[in-house]
Amino acid sequence: MEESVIGGVSGAELRQYIERIENLEQEKAELAEQIRDVCAEAKAEGFDIKILRQLIRMRKMKKEDLAEQEELLELYRRALGE
């Protein structure tokens, strides 16, 4: 079957991109399910999932950005009298 080119768009090339994206979306869904399973395990062991997620976000941050965020948080707390 010959693939057509319409308006400068190759059907075969377009199909390849769509299929790749679909495959990646499927992999992403599978990974999300695995993450939920690990969170459920951690919760069953008594860990607070919100705190775990916060720690993961913090670990992804650059050290200087994290330090700046912590300083601002402390400043705002003091301003509120907390």
C-alpha positions, 0 to 999 in steps of 0.5 A: 500500500502506497502512503500518500503525501497531502499538503506536504504531510507524509501519511507514513511519517505522521503515522510513525510519530502518532504510534511512537507517542501512543506507545510512550503514553502507554508506558507512562500509564504503566509507570504511573501505576507502578508509582501508585503501587509503591506509594501504597506500600509506603503508606501501608508501612506508615509513611506519609505520602504527601511528605514523601512526594514533597521530599521527592520534589525537593530532591529534584531541585537545585540546592540553591533554589531549595535554599532560597525557597526555605529562606522565603518560607521562613521569612513568610512564617516570621512575618505571620508570627508563626 
